[in-house]
Amino acid sequence: MKKISSLTTPSFLVNLDTLEKNIAKYQTLADKNCVELFPMLKTHKSSEITKMQIEAGAKGVLVGTLDEAEAVVKKSGVKKVMLAYPVIGDSNLERVIELNKCCELFVAFDNEIPAAELAKKLNNTKINYQIIINSGLNRFGVTPENAVSLLNSLNKYPNLVFKGISTHTGQVYGFSKEHVKEITEKEITTMTLAKNLLIEAGANVEFVATGTTPTFEKAIESDEITVSRPGNYVFFDAIQVALGAAKEEECSLTVLATVISNPSEDLYILDCGSKCLGLDQGAHGNSLTKGFGIIKNHPELTIIGLSEEVAKVKKEGPSALKIGDKIEIIPNHSCSAANMTNYLIGHKNGSIEKIIEVDIRGNSRKLTLD
């Protein structure tokens, strides 16, 4: 059986044992807390990994784009799909309506305009929706206090069926691991308030959905949270390690690279750059990591700079690394890294087992000019 050490570089690897453990762990925790898991697919963009998550017990999926939604329904047979963001524009809304025929779809609103535009096109069709609540990221969403007024505005459209509320506490990535508990508590209290205000106003709130990988384990312990939508947990990455959400050995995605130069005593050059590792050093305004990824089994090395195709690595202690050696890198942000390739090389104990297509990426629909 072919070994990963024989591969050309750079190559994108996924440790199948670790991947399977991560999927099983999060599903088990969700089941234990009676929470439905709707994994966010932007991390892996793979129909095969989606099938693994559904087979493990996930009830549906969360997507960031219509391309992802259409592809995952077609290729993975997923029955329930949540859209993370509002959608507007005639061509986009027509796609939403077609998608709604193929699965149980939940669109997302934080204002009336896209809802009104969608309602005009629905005719006799009904579509489910969620109201996005702002729990501190200050990107999408309304405050809990404004959720009722938005619902009242949307009630004038009988073909739009309110189902629940959702949020994303992405601001957790802009802080240190000491702040994760505080952000998780805010996530829970904000959504609890929004739910209670909506119920007092006469609404039937069928689900309360949250989800980031760092806040997952504590958030699902709340009786108020009924749906969780983490994404990064399948791979994890250096940012998750910095936040305390994972250990290095739980990171299943790595980039295999070769040392191609040693221009000075304390500097190595690798044949992978920003087009493999991305330029993330911590999302949402803060640098959580040291360098541009973790070089496995080499704590003495730091990736200090990236060009598009090469990386500069500083040696900060004794190292036996030499030109021609291959190393594995845990990316800072695995979602960005996985989006850089068409396939992942699945391996167990260093032996290649399968190729996993990254087949639900953006721009998957061909544009026709007729």
C-alpha positions in Angstrom: 0.0 0.0 0.0 1.3 3.4 -1.0 2.7 5.5 1.9 2.1 9.3 2.3 5.9 9.7 2.5 6.0 8.8 -1.2 3.7 11.6 -2.2 4.6 14.7 -4.2 4.4 17.9 -2.3 2.5 19.9 -1.4 -0.3 17.5 -0.7 -3.4 17.8 1.5 -3.8 14.9 3.9 -6.5 13.8 6.3 -5.9 11.2 9.0 -9.0 9.0 8.7 -8.8 7.6 12.2 -8.7 11.1 13.7 -11.5 12.3 11.4 -13.8 9.5 12.4 -13.0 10.0 16.1 -13.8 13.7 15.8 -17.1 13.1 14.0 -18.1 10.4 16.6 -17.1 12.5 19.6 -19.2 15.5 18.6 -22.2 13.4 17.6 -22.0 11.5 20.9 -21.9 14.8 22.9 -24.9 16.2 20.9 -26.9 13.0 21.4 -26.1 12.9 25.1 -27.4 16.4 25.5 -30.5 15.8 23.3 -29.3 18.4 20.8 -29.6 18.0 17.0 -26.4 18.4 15.1 -26.4 20.4 11.8 -22.7 20.5 10.8 -21.5 23.6 8.9 -20.1 22.3 5.6 -17.9 25.2 4.7 -15.0 23.5 6.6 -14.7 20.4 4.4 -17.0 21.0 1.4 -17.0 17.3 0.8 -20.1 15.1 0.0 -18.2 12.0 1.4 -17.5 13.7 4.8 -21.1 14.9 4.8 -22.3 11.3 4.4 -20.1 10.3 7.3 -21.6 13.0 9.5 -25.2 12.1 8.5 -24.5 8.4 9.0 -23.1 9.2 12.5 -26.5 10.8 13.4 -26.4 14.5 12.2 -30.0 15.6 11.4 -29.1 18.0 8.6 -26.5 20.5 7.5 -25.7 24.2 7.6 -24.3 25.8 4.5 -22.7 29.1 3.7 -23.6 29.3 -0.1 -26.3 28.1 -2.4 -23.7 26.2 -4.4 -23.0 24.2 -1.3 -26.6 23.6 -0.6 -27.4 22.4 -4.2 -24.4 20.2 -4.4 -24.8 18.5 -1.0 -28.5 17.7 -1.6 -27.7 16.2 -5.0 -24.6 14.3 -3.9 -25.2 13.4 -0.3 -29.0 13.0 -0.2 -29.3 15.4 2.8 -32.9 16.0 3.7 -32.6 19.1 5.9 -30.6 22.2 5.0 -30.2 25.5 6.9 -28.8 28.6 5.1 -26.5 30.6 7.3 -27.1 34.0 5.7 -29.9 36.0 4.0 -30.3 35.6 0.3 -31.5 38.2 -2.1 -31.6 38.9 -5.9 -33.9 37.3 -8.5 -31.5 34.6 -9.6 -30.5 33.6 -6.1 -34.1 33.5 -4.9 -35.2 31.4 -7.8 -32.5 28.9 -6.8 -33.8 29.0 -3.2 -37.3 28.1 -4.5 -35.9 25.2 -6.5 -33.9 24.0 -3.6 -36.9 24.1 -1.4 -38.5 21.4 -3.7 -35.7 19.0 -3.0 -35.2 19.2 0.8 -36.6 20.7 3.9 -35.0 24.2 3.7 -34.6 26.8 6.3 -33.8 30.3 5.0 -32.4 33.0 7.3 -33.5 36.6 7.8 -32.3 39.5 9.9 -34.4 42.1 8.0 -37.6 42.3 6.0 -36.3 43.1 2.5 -35.1 39.6 1.4 -38.2 38.1 3.0 -40.5 40.4 1.0 -38.6 39.7 -2.2 -38.8 35.9 -1.6 -42.5 36.0 -0.7 -43.3 37.7 -4.0 -41.9 34.7 -5.9 -43.4 31.9 -3.8 -47.0 31.8 -5.2 -48.6 28.9 -3.3 -45.4 27.5 -2.0 -44.4 27.7 1.7 -40.8 28.0 3.0 -39.4 27.7 6.5 -37.3 30.5 8.0 -35.2 31.3 11.0 -34.4 34.7 12.5 -30.8 35.4 13.0 -29.9 36.8 16.4 -26.8 38.9 17.1 -25.0 37.4 20.1 -21.9 39.6 19.9 -20.2 39.1 16.6 -22.1 42.2 15.2 -22.2 40.8 11.7 -25.7 39.4 11.0 -28.7 39.4 13.3 -31.1 41.4 15.4 -31.0 41.9 19.1 -33.3 39.8 21.2 -35.5 42.8 21.8 -35.9 43.5 18.1 -36.6 39.9 17.2 -40.3 40.3 18.0 -40.7 43.4 15.8 -39.0 41.5 12.9 -41.2 38.5 13.4 -44.3 40.8 13.4 -43.1 42.3 10.1 -42.6 38.9 8.5 -46.0 37.6 9.7 -47.6 39.5 6.9 -46.2 37.0 4.4 -48.2 33.8 4.9 -46.0 31.7 2.7 -43.0 32.3 5.1 -43.2 29.9 8.0 -41.3 30.9 11.2 -39.5 27.9 12.8 -36.8 29.2 15.1 -33.8 31.4 15.9 -30.1 31.0 15.2 -26.8 32.7 16.0 -23.0 32.4 15.5 -20.6 33.5 18.2 -17.7 33.9 15.8 -16.2 36.6 18.0 -14.8 33.8 20.1 -12.0 33.6 17.5 -10.9 37.1 18.3 -10.2 36.3 21.9 -8.0 33.9 24.0 -9.2 30.6 25.5 -9.7 32.4 28.8 -12.7 34.1 27.2 -14.4 31.1 25.7 -16.6 30.4 28.8 -17.7 34.0 29.0 -18.7 34.1 25.3 -20.5 30.8 25.6 -22.5 32.1 28.5 -23.4 35.2 26.4 -24.4 32.9 23.6 -26.8 31.0 25.9 -28.3 34.0 27.7 -28.8 36.0 24.5 -30.6 33.1 22.8 -32.7 32.3 25.9 -33.8 36.0 26.1 -34.7 36.0 22.4 -36.7 32.8 22.7 -38.6 33.9 25.7 -39.5 37.3 24.2 -40.8 35.6 21.1 -42.8 33.1 23.1 -44.3 35.9 25.2 -45.4 37.5 21.9 -47.2 34.3 20.9 -44.6 32.7 18.6 -43.9 29.0 18.4 -40.1 28.7 18.6 -39.4 25.1 17.4 -35.6 25.4 17.6 -32.8 27.5 19.1 -29.6 27.0 17.1 -26.1 28.1 18.0 -22.7 26.8 17.0 -19.0 27.4 17.0 -16.5 24.6 17.6 -14.9 26.4 20.7 -18.3 27.0 22.4 -19.9 23.7 21.4 -19.3 21.5 24.4 -20.6 23.9 27.0 -23.4 25.5 24.9 -25.1 22.1 24.3 -25.3 21.5 28.1 -27.9 24.3 28.2 -31.5 23.1 28.1 -32.3 26.2 25.9 -30.1 25.1 23.0 -31.8 22.5 20.7 -29.6 22.6 17.6 -25.8 23.0 17.3 -24.0 23.9 14.1 -20.2 23.6 14.5 -18.1 23.0 11.4 -14.4 23.0 12.2 -14.5 20.0 14.6 -14.0 17.5 11.8 -10.5 18.7 11.1 -9.7 21.2 13.9 -6.6 23.4 13.3 -4.0 25.5 15.0 -6.5 28.2 16.0 -8.6 25.6 17.8 -5.5 24.3 19.6 -4.8 27.9 20.7 -8.4 28.3 22.0 -8.2 25.0 23.9 -10.9 23.4 21.8 -8.5 20.7 20.5 -5.2 19.0 21.0 -2.6 18.7 18.2 -3.3 15.0 17.9 -7.0 15.7 17.2 -6.1 17.8 14.1 -6.9 15.5 11.2 -6.1 17.8 8.3 -2.4 18.5 7.5 -0.4 19.8 4.5 2.6 17.7 3.5 5.5 19.8 2.4 9.2 19.3 1.5 12.3 21.3 2.7 13.7 22.7 -0.6 16.3 25.1 0.7 18.3 26.0 3.8 19.7 29.5 2.9 21.1 30.2 6.4 21.7 28.4 9.6 18.4 29.3 11.1 16.1 29.4 8.0 14.4 26.7 5.9 12.2 27.1 2.8 9.3 24.8 2.2 7.4 24.1 -1.0 4.0 25.2 0.3 2.8 28.8 0.7 -0.3 30.8 1.1 -2.1 28.9 -1.6 -1.9 25.9 0.7 -1.9 27.3 4.2 -3.9 30.5 3.8 -2.9 33.7 5.6 -5.0 33.3 8.7 -3.3 34.1 12.0 -6.6 34.3 13.9 -10.0 35.3 12.7 -12.1 38.3 13.7 -9.3 40.7 14.6 -6.9 38.8 16.8 -3.7 36.8 16.4 -4.1 33.6 18.3 -1.3 31.6 16.8 2.4 31.7 16.4 3.3 31.8 12.7 1.3 30.3 9.9 0.7 26.8 11.2 2.1 24.1 13.5 4.8 21.9 12.1 4.1 18.5 13.6 6.9 17.0 15.8 9.1 20.1 15.3 8.4 22.5 18.2 11.7 24.2 17.4 10.3 25.5 14.0 8.1 28.4 13.3 6.6 29.4 9.9 7.4 33.1 9.8 6.3 34.0 6.3 4.4 32.8 3.3 4.7 33.6 -0.4 2.1 32.1 -2.7 4.1 28.9 -3.2 6.8 28.8 -0.5 7.1 29.2 3.2 9.9 30.6 5.3 10.6 28.6 8.5 12.7 29.9 11.3 14.7 27.5 13.5 14.5 28.5 17.1 16.4 25.5 18.6 18.4 22.4 17.6 16.9 20.6 14.6 18.0 17.7 12.5 15.8 18.8 9.6 17.6 18.9 6.2 16.9 19.6 2.6 14.7 16.9 1.1 12.9 16.1 4.3 9.1 16.0 4.3 7.1 17.5 7.2 3.3 17.8 8.0 1.8 21.2 8.9 -1.4 21.8 10.8 -2.9 24.9 9.2 -4.0 27.8 11.3 -7.4 27.6 9.6 -8.3 24.3 8.2 -11.5 25.6 6.4 -9.3 27.9 4.3 -6.7 25.2 3.6 -9.3 22.6 2.5 -10.8 25.0 0.1 -7.4 25.3 -1.7 -7.6 21.7 -3.1 -9.9 19.5 -5.2 -9.2 16.4 -3.1 -7.8 15.2 0.3 -5.6 12.1 0.6 -7.1 9.9 3.3 -4.6 7.8 5.3 -4.3 5.5 8.3 -1.0 4.9 10.0 0.9 6.5 7.1 -0.7 4.3 4.4 -3.0 5.9 1.8 -6.5 4.5 2.0 -8.7 6.7 -0.2 -9.1 10.0 -2.0 -11.8 12.3 -0.7 -13.1 14.8 -3.2 -13.7 18.4 -2.2 -16.7 18.5 -4.4 -19.2 20.9 -2.9 -17.2 24.1 -3.2 -18.4 27.4 -4.6 -19.0 28.2 -8.3 -19.9 24.6 -8.9 -22.7 25.6 -11.4 -21.5 26.3 -14.9 -22.7 29.6 -16.3 -24.5 29.3 -19.6 -24.7 32.2 -22.0 -28.0 31.4 -23.7 
